């Protein structure tokens, strides 16, 4: 049997943030259903090893609406706030890892 990779795309056209639009348990309901049924859907697809080039995991199949319809983009202040929030969260995570590697505790 050929190797297969099942991929669930929760990134495309889903706008969640770490602070204002957090993931909830119900956000995983569709993934859990798809995982148990192992049936392809719009967001859940199976890729066989022979369909992929040298195990490249840059896999895209859903169209990102924001790339097609500029009018659907959030206002610039909202985009800027989301970018700042994501950068601050990433910095906090890197700081925690750095402190852990140095043997210090994160306050």
C-alpha atoms as an extended CHARMM CRD file, in Angstrom:
* protein
*
       107  EXT
         1         1  UNK       CA              0.0000000000        0.0000000000        0.0000000000  PROA      1               0.0000000000
         2         2  UNK       CA              1.4880000000        3.4230000000       -0.9390000000  PROA      2               0.0000000000
         3         3  UNK       CA              2.1770000000        5.9530000000        1.7720000000  PROA      3               0.0000000000
         4         4  UNK       CA             -0.4430000000        8.6540000000        2.1980000000  PROA      4               0.0000000000
         5         5  UNK       CA             -0.6160000000       11.9640000000        3.9950000000  PROA      5               0.0000000000
         6         6  UNK       CA             -3.9610000000       13.3590000000        5.0900000000  PROA      6               0.0000000000
         7         7  UNK       CA             -4.0110000000       17.1530000000        5.3460000000  PROA      7               0.0000000000
         8         8  UNK       CA             -6.6620000000       19.3460000000        6.9310000000  PROA      8               0.0000000000
         9         9  UNK       CA             -6.3820000000       23.0050000000        5.8420000000  PROA      9               0.0000000000
        10        10  UNK       CA             -7.6460000000       25.2050000000        8.6480000000  PROA      10              0.0000000000
        11        11  UNK       CA             -5.5360000000       28.2210000000        7.5760000000  PROA      11              0.0000000000
        12        12  UNK       CA             -7.1530000000       29.2880000000        4.3320000000  PROA      12              0.0000000000
        13        13  UNK       CA             -9.9870000000       31.8050000000        4.7860000000  PROA      13              0.0000000000
        14        14  UNK       CA            -10.0980000000       31.2600000000        8.5500000000  PROA      14              0.0000000000
        15        15  UNK       CA             -9.1590000000       34.3130000000       10.5560000000  PROA      15              0.0000000000
        16        16  UNK       CA             -8.2390000000       33.4520000000       14.1280000000  PROA      16              0.0000000000
        17        17  UNK       CA             -5.9090000000       35.3650000000       16.4200000000  PROA      17              0.0000000000
        18        18  UNK       CA             -4.2610000000       34.4770000000       19.6960000000  PROA      18              0.0000000000
        19        19  UNK       CA             -6.0710000000       37.1560000000       21.7030000000  PROA      19              0.0000000000
        20        20  UNK       CA             -9.2620000000       38.4180000000       20.0690000000  PROA      20              0.0000000000
        21        21  UNK       CA            -10.5190000000       35.4580000000       18.0190000000  PROA      21              0.0000000000
        22        22  UNK       CA             -9.1320000000       32.4570000000       19.8640000000  PROA      22              0.0000000000
        23        23  UNK       CA             -9.6170000000       28.8640000000       18.8100000000  PROA      23              0.0000000000
        24        24  UNK       CA            -12.3450000000       27.0450000000       20.6920000000  PROA      24              0.0000000000
        25        25  UNK       CA            -13.0400000000       23.3390000000       21.0430000000  PROA      25              0.0000000000
        26        26  UNK       CA            -15.8800000000       23.5980000000       18.5120000000  PROA      26              0.0000000000
        27        27  UNK       CA            -13.3860000000       24.8540000000       15.8910000000  PROA      27              0.0000000000
        28        28  UNK       CA            -11.9940000000       21.3090000000       15.8290000000  PROA      28              0.0000000000
        29        29  UNK       CA            -15.3480000000       19.5390000000       15.3250000000  PROA      29              0.0000000000
        30        30  UNK       CA            -15.0720000000       19.3540000000       11.5210000000  PROA      30              0.0000000000
        31        31  UNK       CA            -11.4720000000       18.1180000000       11.6940000000  PROA      31              0.0000000000
        32        32  UNK       CA            -12.4080000000       15.4070000000       14.2150000000  PROA      32              0.0000000000
        33        33  UNK       CA            -15.3150000000       14.2540000000       12.0560000000  PROA      33              0.0000000000
        34        34  UNK       CA            -13.1520000000       14.2040000000        8.9150000000  PROA      34              0.0000000000
        35        35  UNK       CA            -10.3380000000       12.3740000000       10.7100000000  PROA      35              0.0000000000
        36        36  UNK       CA            -12.6350000000        9.6050000000       11.9030000000  PROA      36              0.0000000000
        37        37  UNK       CA            -14.4630000000        9.2220000000        8.5760000000  PROA      37              0.0000000000
        38        38  UNK       CA            -11.2730000000        9.4770000000        6.4510000000  PROA      38              0.0000000000
        39        39  UNK       CA            -13.3220000000       10.9060000000        3.6180000000  PROA      39              0.0000000000
        40        40  UNK       CA            -12.0620000000       13.8110000000        1.5060000000  PROA      40              0.0000000000
        41        41  UNK       CA            -13.8670000000       17.1300000000        1.9080000000  PROA      41              0.0000000000
        42        42  UNK       CA            -13.1340000000       20.6930000000        0.8390000000  PROA      42              0.0000000000
        43        43  UNK       CA            -10.6690000000       21.0980000000        3.7220000000  PROA      43              0.0000000000
        44        44  UNK       CA             -9.4850000000       17.4930000000        4.2070000000  PROA      44              0.0000000000
        45        45  UNK       CA             -7.5050000000       15.7740000000        1.4510000000  PROA      45              0.0000000000
        46        46  UNK       CA             -5.3800000000       12.7070000000        0.9790000000  PROA      46              0.0000000000
        47        47  UNK       CA             -2.0740000000       12.8980000000       -0.8590000000  PROA      47              0.0000000000
        48        48  UNK       CA             -0.1750000000        9.7880000000       -1.8240000000  PROA      48              0.0000000000
        49        49  UNK       CA              3.6000000000        9.7890000000       -1.8230000000  PROA      49              0.0000000000
        50        50  UNK       CA              3.6050000000        9.3740000000       -5.5970000000  PROA      50              0.0000000000
        51        51  UNK       CA              1.5800000000       12.6090000000       -6.0270000000  PROA      51              0.0000000000
        52        52  UNK       CA              4.1460000000       14.6880000000       -4.1130000000  PROA      52              0.0000000000
        53        53  UNK       CA              7.5620000000       15.7860000000       -5.3380000000  PROA      53              0.0000000000
        54        54  UNK       CA             10.2910000000       14.6760000000       -2.9060000000  PROA      54              0.0000000000
        55        55  UNK       CA              8.0370000000       15.0490000000        0.1540000000  PROA      55              0.0000000000
        56        56  UNK       CA              7.5370000000       18.7690000000       -0.3520000000  PROA      56              0.0000000000
        57        57  UNK       CA              4.8760000000       19.7360000000        2.1940000000  PROA      57              0.0000000000
        58        58  UNK       CA              3.9640000000       23.0740000000        0.6140000000  PROA      58              0.0000000000
        59        59  UNK       CA              0.4270000000       21.8980000000       -0.0300000000  PROA      59              0.0000000000
        60        60  UNK       CA             -2.2850000000       24.2710000000       -1.1870000000  PROA      60              0.0000000000
        61        61  UNK       CA             -5.5870000000       23.4960000000       -2.8270000000  PROA      61              0.0000000000
        62        62  UNK       CA             -8.0880000000       25.9810000000       -1.3920000000  PROA      62              0.0000000000
        63        63  UNK       CA             -8.3270000000       29.4130000000       -2.9440000000  PROA      63              0.0000000000
        64        64  UNK       CA             -7.5600000000       32.2100000000       -0.4960000000  PROA      64              0.0000000000
        65        65  UNK       CA            -10.4530000000       34.6500000000       -0.9060000000  PROA      65              0.0000000000
        66        66  UNK       CA             -8.3780000000       37.5830000000        0.3470000000  PROA      66              0.0000000000
        67        67  UNK       CA             -5.9700000000       37.1210000000       -2.5700000000  PROA      67              0.0000000000
        68        68  UNK       CA             -8.8070000000       37.2550000000       -5.0800000000  PROA      68              0.0000000000
        69        69  UNK       CA            -11.0250000000       39.9610000000       -3.6100000000  PROA      69              0.0000000000
        70        70  UNK       CA             -9.1340000000       42.9460000000       -2.2340000000  PROA      70              0.0000000000
        71        71  UNK       CA            -12.4450000000       44.4460000000       -1.0810000000  PROA      71              0.0000000000
        72        72  UNK       CA            -12.8470000000       41.5720000000        1.3940000000  PROA      72              0.0000000000
        73        73  UNK       CA             -9.6300000000       42.4360000000        3.2400000000  PROA      73              0.0000000000
        74        74  UNK       CA            -10.0080000000       43.8590000000        6.7410000000  PROA      74              0.0000000000
        75        75  UNK       CA             -9.3530000000       47.5540000000        7.2730000000  PROA      75              0.0000000000
        76        76  UNK       CA             -5.6540000000       48.5020000000        7.5090000000  PROA      76              0.0000000000
        77        77  UNK       CA             -5.8860000000       49.2240000000       11.2480000000  PROA      77              0.0000000000
        78        78  UNK       CA             -7.3350000000       45.7530000000       11.8470000000  PROA      78              0.0000000000
        79        79  UNK       CA             -4.5980000000       44.1350000000        9.7450000000  PROA      79              0.0000000000
        80        80  UNK       CA             -1.9260000000       46.1290000000       11.5650000000  PROA      80              0.0000000000
        81        81  UNK       CA             -3.3600000000       45.1540000000       14.9650000000  PROA      81              0.0000000000
        82        82  UNK       CA             -3.4050000000       41.4650000000       13.9690000000  PROA      82              0.0000000000
        83        83  UNK       CA              0.2120000000       41.6770000000       12.7660000000  PROA      83              0.0000000000
        84        84  UNK       CA              1.3110000000       43.3330000000       16.0130000000  PROA      84              0.0000000000
        85        85  UNK       CA             -0.5790000000       40.7250000000       18.0540000000  PROA      85              0.0000000000
        86        86  UNK       CA              0.9840000000       37.8520000000       16.1310000000  PROA      86              0.0000000000
        87        87  UNK       CA              4.4890000000       39.3250000000       16.4020000000  PROA      87              0.0000000000
        88        88  UNK       CA              4.1090000000       39.9370000000       20.1400000000  PROA      88              0.0000000000
        89        89  UNK       CA              2.8560000000       36.3850000000       20.6670000000  PROA      89              0.0000000000
        90        90  UNK       CA              5.7510000000       34.9790000000       18.6290000000  PROA      90              0.0000000000
        91        91  UNK       CA              8.2370000000       37.1070000000       20.5770000000  PROA      91              0.0000000000
        92        92  UNK       CA              6.7930000000       35.8660000000       23.8740000000  PROA      92              0.0000000000
        93        93  UNK       CA              7.1260000000       32.2640000000       22.7010000000  PROA      93              0.0000000000
        94        94  UNK       CA             10.7280000000       32.7930000000       21.5680000000  PROA      94              0.0000000000
        95        95  UNK       CA             11.5180000000       34.5480000000       24.8580000000  PROA      95              0.0000000000
        96        96  UNK       CA             10.1090000000       31.5670000000       26.7790000000  PROA      96              0.0000000000
        97        97  UNK       CA             12.1700000000       29.1090000000       24.7230000000  PROA      97              0.0000000000
        98        98  UNK       CA             15.2900000000       31.2200000000       25.1340000000  PROA      98              0.0000000000
        99        99  UNK       CA             14.8300000000       31.4350000000       28.9000000000  PROA      99              0.0000000000
       100       100  UNK       CA             14.2150000000       27.6950000000       29.0610000000  PROA      100             0.0000000000
       101       101  UNK       CA             17.4020000000       26.9860000000       27.1420000000  PROA      101             0.0000000000
       102       102  UNK       CA             19.3070000000       29.2760000000       29.4890000000  PROA      102             0.0000000000
       103       103  UNK       CA             17.8430000000       27.4370000000       32.4900000000  PROA      103             0.0000000000
       104       104  UNK       CA             15.8440000000       30.4430000000       33.6510000000  PROA      104             0.0000000000
       105       105  UNK       CA             12.1420000000       30.5460000000       34.4470000000  PROA      105             0.0000000000
       106       106  UNK       CA              9.6670000000       32.6570000000       32.5120000000  PROA      106             0.0000000000
       107       107  UNK       CA              7.8180000000       35.1470000000       34.7220000000  PROA      107             0.0000000000
